[in-house]
Structure formats: structure tokens, C-alpha cells
Amino acid sequence: MSTEAIFHPQAVAVARSRTAQQDPAWVRWGLTLFALGVVGLLVVIPVVNIFAEALSEGVGVYWNNLFADPDTRQSIILTLTVVPIALVANVIFGLTAAWATARFNFPGRTLLTALIDLPFSVSPVVAGLMFVLIFGLQGYFGPFLRRDGYSIMPYVISFLAAGLFVLLFFLFRPSNPQARCGFWKYPGLSVLAGSGVVFGLLFFAQQYFQVWPRNQSLKIIFATPGLVLATAFVTFPFVARELIPVMEAVGSEEELAAVSLGANGWQMFWDVTVPNIKWGLVYGIILCNARAMGEFGAVYVVSGHIAGKTDTMPLRIEKLFQEYNLPGSFAVASLLTLVAILTLVVKTQLERKIPTTANLPEPITTEAQL
Amino acid sequence: MSILIKDVSKRFGSFKALDNVSLEVPDGDLLALLGPSGSGKTTLLRVIAGLEVADCGTVLYPEEDITHHSARDRKVGFVFQHYALFRHMTVAENIGYGLKVRKTPKAQICERVDELLKLIRLDGFGTRYPGQLSGGQRQRVALARALAAQPRVLLLDEPFGALDAKVRQELRQWLRRLHENIHVTSIFVTHDQEEAFEVADRVVVMNEGKIEQIGSPDEVYDHPATPFVYKFLGNVNLFHGRMDDGKAYIHQSETEHVVYVRPHLLDIDRVPNGGDHFRAKIKHINSAGPLVKVEAITEWGAVVHVEMSQERFRNLQLLKEEAVFVIPKDVKVFQAYEGPRSK
């Protein structure tokens, strides 16, 4: 090699490995092989096996296992209903929590960040049990929900509408104080009165037109609402956990700049905040989705295993397995595995795009240059 | 647009960032807020911008109380130390943002952006992203962005703090010239006295949330109102002493008064010359640069710094360990104080 004569690359490489890396070759090779072996044994072989088992009787049987069995079909539909609802709830919660903790210093901030992590540390079975104890037949609200459960719906709907009113009020308030006349001038009073009127009108409208059935049991446990609650609870740290460090790394200066340039809260959020955190948000949603689809423990407790009604995909897998329907069980499992692999690919792609303190455009050190 | 600040106070927890500050900024002024870190200068700027809400006090434009206006209603241009450019927008989009959110027609935005790109000498850079620019270019874009919507006041928070020395020097002069051209009332924060003197018409020296002195650079440097101002603006020798009959007597045991002398206002000679003087022994001589810096030890053991011209130094031929007489040409005497200042 001609370069060797000039640069002595081998000599340099040897010198470097001697100084920086004291371990002899056999240790390095040994450790690498051990790690690869463990991953192969515990990860690669089982994953490959899932697909092998699922497809062992041919593609036609695989297809029938997935979509010909009405209970399996229903479990896929149920998962595709529960997961999006839980996701939307967690995105809203995650954004709010991350915004609050990264942008404001309020009493209880540390407690909030600690509590966000609670679902990570609680066993999912316990989480499911909590909901049974609250909403189940023997739970706190059980007797009430069974007697006249739908009577809470007017309150819930009216409350949400009143909240929407408050949001709209501040969105449409004229930005220039001089242009604010009449009720725009007194935000506190207007919001209080306005939301009160909205609440009252909607509430009585619902009562008057008897929108909700009377004296009927509202099922939460052993029904879809319970599944949504359990899934949302177990997965709610994902979005918030992902967004808090991203928002802290990005900082609030750009947002302040936008405000000083005349942007209102809405414009600031969409023009500055969202573009800065979007990859972190997508990352959180992807992880949250993977976990929500695969959730077993909490859902197991609240579902009641009513075949074709409250079985989600993981529950269906377990049931098919118990019934010795291995190809059917592996077929559904292969779907979840596909989701997992897809998640992994997207996640690795996203990781490079998320702003952290380490990869911000320019780490700025002021004092060093003075 | 002139600004009037009346009795503004601001606390962060137990820390008093601003303590009853009043300030008037005339229309078209270029004002520097100068002070050490923690002196409240940035807080004052942010209160004016509406990014921070004062605990009490008022901020007034002529005929308009803007104390309770939000930042977006004040029509200020704010330049951040670390630029705070929108990293996902191009340079042109950054500059045009203030106009876009105020629903200016697109053609008008384009026109104004082009005009500003020329002003900051970055025409042709409109399609780049902030990440592709150097620090000095970024700060110019930030300035153009702040100016785009014709702000009533331009506020700059340590605008050159994050730049290297050479770029900083260029930008200072450029800002000075820019202000001469556009004449918008401007306030900038700095902890660098040289920068404040070079750029500003008037300097406000701040310390511990209070204004120590307001004046032109010359006034502040030559006639410091308080010991803090004297100490903060340039090197200083400090002696204890007492005042008697309009004359200051330097003596270590006296603590009633503090005597300040700038190093260039001290002279060294081999003979006492008849005037005021004290004895000292030369410890160190640094003759690199336009001025020769001499470090000496006084009779009573204090270190004194003297600066003299190269010419004077050559004439004297001073040597290390030599005993000499130090002759003060001008001193400033302040009442000694402990704790809060009573002056």
C-alpha cells in the first residue's frame, strides 16, 4: 500500500488501541459474541419463529385465521378503536403536562413530574384493578353507574362545551387592547358568565330533550370505556416524558421572540412550538401506540373476556393459545410483531431529528469568548 | 417614541431584581444599560418589552400607559443575546414573521424583507436557514427581524455577547451607523463598558437593581457619581483615608472615607517634587502595549497599580525593586459605607 509508507496507518491503529483500549482481543471478541448470542437467542429466533408458526400452514390459512374468525376480527376492530382514543387523550395530556412543567415554575411541579411516571412503576394489573375498584359493580361509583349511569353525561358534555367556550373566547379576543370593547374588556367576568350560560343551556337542553336514557346502567368496566381508560392510564407517560426534555432543550426564547413580534398564543404555538417539538411528539406517539396496542395486564383485568366483545388483540392471542389454536394465536401475534418492527424502524429514523441539548444547532458559550 | 419608566420594582422570590427604578428615554436616543450580571439590567429591558411583568410601577409611552399591555401589543423590536431565530424558517421567513402575524399582504412583506436584507448586507441569503449562517450574520438577521414591523422601540439584550471579539467590534460600529440612519429609540443591555461607551449616546449604570448614574459616556467616566460607578468603569486603586479641610489623607487605619485613583492618574518619580506623594517599591513592570503598567507596594503594604506612557517610562528608566515616589494627579473621595448605601 502506498499510503502506508507515508502515514503508517497500522502503526497508528495499534498505538491507539494500546493506549485507549487496554482490553486484549479475546475479551473484546468474547463480549461481542456473548451480546450477539443473547440477542439472537432471546430476540431474533423468537421473532422469526412467530412468523414461521403463523405461516406454517400457508398464506391462505394465515389469512383465514386473521379475518375469517369473527371473534378475532372483532378483537382487531376493538384494538383499532381503543388505541386511537387513548392516543388522542394522551397527546392532549402530554402536551399540557410538558408545557406546564417545561415553561412554568409552579408549586407541585416536581410532584407532577414524579406522578407522570407513576404508570411506569405500577404493575398494569394493579392499574386495571384500580379502575375496577372505582367503576366496577362493587366499586365507589358502581352502584350509581348501574342505577342511573347516563345521568352524568349531561354534566360531562356541558362541562366540555363550557371549556371549549373559554378556549374560543381567548382565541378570538382582539389582540389590540384599543380594539377591545364591550365584553372583550372584562375577560374574567365574560368568561365566567359566558361559560355558565353555555353550561346551563346545554345541560337543560339535554335534560329537556331526554338525550340520554334514564335509569339505565352505564357500563364502564367489562366494556369499551374501561378498556380505553386502562390503556390510556398505562401509556400516559410516553408523550409527556418525550416532550418535556425536548421542550426544555429548545427553550422558550423563540416563543418569546414570536410574541414580541406580535404573534398571539395560537400563532406562536403553531408557528414556533409545534415545528420545534414535532419530531419529539411523533416519537412519543409512536412509542405510546406500540405500548397501547400491546397492553395486556391492565386490559385483562377490566375487559371481562367477553369473546367478540371486549377482547383486544393481545387478549385474543392469549385466548387462542389457551384453546390450543396455535396457528391462530401466532397469526394475531404476527400482526402485533409487525407493528413492533415498524415502530422500531420509525423510532431509529426519528431519533436523529429530535433536538436535544447535545445536537442543537450551535452550543453557545458566552463567557468563554469574552 | 420616548419611554418613561416610573418606580418599577420586580422580585424573583427573595431576590430584588429591580428596586424602584425610574428612567426616561427620549425619542431617538441610543441608550446603554450597563452593569454587572445580576444588576437588573436585563430584567429592566424585559419589563419594557413586556416579556416580564413588573410587580409595581408603570411603563409609559407618550400619552399611553403600556404597563398592562402584553408583549405583542407594545410594538417593540426585541433582539436576544442568543439570536432566538426560528430555526425551521428561512432567513426571509424569519424577517417577515412579524409582518406575517400582523396580516400584511404578501407582496408588501417581500418588499420589506428585501429592503432589510440589503440593510443588513445579506441580500441573497434569504433562502438560507439560520443554521447555515455565522454568529454575526445571525445576529444581523435577528436585528432585521426586530426592525421589520417598524417597532416603536428597539430593545437589544446583550446583542453582541455571544460573538467573538472581532465580529463584535464590527457589529458595534455597524449598529451605531444603523441607528444614525433609522433613528429608532434603542436600548441595549451590556456588561462591557467599552461597548457601552462606543455605541451609546447615554449610559445608564446599574447595580443591585438600582440606577447608579445616568449620563453621557464622558460624564459617567470622568465624573462618577458613586464609588460603584468608579470601580465598575475601568481599573482603580483603592485607599482608605479621611477628609480634612478639603484634603484627603491616606492612612490605613482610617476608614471614614475611601479614596479612588485610576492607574493612569498616578505618576512615579524619583524625587518627591514637593506635592502630594507617598513612597512605594516597584514589584513588577509590564511594558508591552501602548501603556506601561507598573505594580508597586506602598509603605503600608498595599498594592498600587500605575500606568504611564512609554515615553515617560523611557525617561525614568525604572527598575524592579526600586524605591520611588508615587504622585497622584487626580483622586476621587467617597464616604466609606457598609451595607446599603446612604448616598
HADDOCK unambig.tbl for C-alpha pairs under 7 A between the chains (distance, minus, plus):
assign (segid A and resid 176 and name CA) (segid B and resid 73 and name CA) 6.09 0.50 0.50
assign (segid A and resid 253 and name CA) (segid B and resid 84 and name CA) 5.62 0.50 0.50
assign (segid A and resid 254 and name CA) (segid B and resid 84 and name CA) 4.85 0.50 0.50
assign (segid A and resid 254 and name CA) (segid B and resid 85 and name CA) 6.40 0.50 0.50
assign (segid A and resid 254 and name CA) (segid B and resid 86 and name CA) 6.18 0.50 0.50
assign (segid A and resid 257 and name CA) (segid B and resid 84 and name CA) 6.63 0.50 0.50
assign (segid A and resid 259 and name CA) (segid B and resid 71 and name CA) 6.25 0.50 0.50
assign (segid A and resid 259 and name CA) (segid B and resid 72 and name CA) 5.28 0.50 0.50
assign (segid A and resid 260 and name CA) (segid B and resid 71 and name CA) 5.18 0.50 0.50
assign (segid A and resid 260 and name CA) (segid B and resid 72 and name CA) 4.98 0.50 0.50
assign (segid A and resid 260 and name CA) (segid B and resid 76 and name CA) 6.66 0.50 0.50
assign (segid A and resid 260 and name CA) (segid B and resid 77 and name CA) 6.81 0.50 0.50
assign (segid A and resid 260 and name CA) (segid B and resid 78 and name CA) 6.57 0.50 0.50
assign (segid A and resid 261 and name CA) (segid B and resid 72 and name CA) 6.25 0.50 0.50
assign (segid A and resid 261 and name CA) (segid B and resid 77 and name CA) 6.82 0.50 0.50
assign (segid A and resid 261 and name CA) (segid B and resid 98 and name CA) 4.69 0.50 0.50
assign (segid A and resid 261 and name CA) (segid B and resid 146 and name CA) 6.99 0.50 0.50
assign (segid A and resid 262 and name CA) (segid B and resid 72 and name CA) 4.06 0.50 0.50
assign (segid A and resid 262 and name CA) (segid B and resid 73 and name CA) 6.64 0.50 0.50
assign (segid A and resid 262 and name CA) (segid B and resid 98 and name CA) 6.07 0.50 0.50
assign (segid A and resid 262 and name CA) (segid B and resid 101 and name CA) 6.48 0.50 0.50
assign (segid A and resid 262 and name CA) (segid B and resid 102 and name CA) 6.84 0.50 0.50
assign (segid A and resid 263 and name CA) (segid B and resid 72 and name CA) 6.36 0.50 0.50
assign (segid A and resid 263 and name CA) (segid B and resid 101 and name CA) 5.54 0.50 0.50
assign (segid A and resid 272 and name CA) (segid B and resid 86 and name CA) 6.89 0.50 0.50
assign (segid A and resid 275 and name CA) (segid B and resid 88 and name CA) 6.99 0.50 0.50
assign (segid A and resid 361 and name CA) (segid B and resid 131 and name CA) 5.96 0.50 0.50
assign (segid A and resid 364 and name CA) (segid B and resid 162 and name CA) 6.90 0.50 0.50
assign (segid A and resid 365 and name CA) (segid B and resid 162 and name CA) 6.97 0.50 0.50
assign (segid A and resid 366 and name CA) (segid B and resid 161 and name CA) 6.28 0.50 0.50
assign (segid A and resid 366 and name CA) (segid B and resid 162 and name CA) 4.93 0.50 0.50
assign (segid A and resid 369 and name CA) (segid B and resid 164 and name CA) 5.90 0.50 0.50
